[in-house]
Amino acid sequence: QLQLVESGGGLVHPGGSLRLSCVASGFTLEHYAIYWFRQAPGKEREEVSCISSSGRNTNYLGSVVGRFTVSRDNDKNTVYLQMNFLKLEDSAVYYCAAASFCGSMSYDYWGQGTQVTVSS
């Protein structure tokens, strides 16, 4: 089965950190740009970040700049989202999606999501 699988979510206190992973199952990620999205209950889906297929270019949602870092290891078929200094408003289900390039609005694969909860 061709899919993306996210992991690494959990419960953290404000100011804490988590590292999310997005792993491809059944295909290789090397030719794909990878997006991170998030969606909280009752809220619109937000684009959090995108990383180019090479890893040399990255984009971030303004509210996460300086706190989140996206990276990839194509040899491990994995993309990461390091989240530091987490805030209450970062709580959401986080999804990864594969696209042909950052800037595309067409996504070939989606993960099932991983829950991130920031609470005191």
Order of alpha helices (4+ residues) and beta strands (2+ residues): beta-beta-beta-beta-beta-beta-beta-beta-beta-beta-beta
